[in-house]
Amino acid sequence: MSPFGNAASIRFRDSLLIRIGVAILVLGSSPLFLIILTAGLGLTRDPNPNPIGPGLLAFPTFWPGVILTFAGVVSVRAARKRQSGLQR
């Protein structure tokens, strides 16, 4: 039986750890990536901007976001494994 076919199975989007981790990643890193993207596409006057503020925001938020997301994925997979073991 596939874990995706079971309506009662635990979904990744239901995990609070994953939601918080992705939110931290997006809110912390997106300003820096947006500046890099716009400079790469030539939409800014300066082709080599120095985004100190967004870089300082991305630095302390990137790894906690990745770690929380990974911990959420591991916990959902473990919960799915426990749930499938109980149904057999």
C-alpha positions, 0 to 999 in steps of 0.5 A: 500500500502506498503512503500517498494513497491513504487519506489518513496519512500524515502530510508534509504540509501539515508539519509545523516544523516544515512550515516554520523552516520554510518560512524562515528560509523564504523570509530570510533569504529571498531579499538577497536572492532577489537582489542577485537575480535583478543584478544578474538580469541587468535590471539594476544600475549597478551590475555588482551590487553590495547587498550588506543588509540582505546578506546580514539577514540571510546569514543567521536565517539560512541554516536554522531554516534548513535544519528545521525543514529537515527535522520536520521531514524526518519527523513526518517520515517517522510518524508515517512509518509508525502509522503504517506499522500500526495499520498492519 
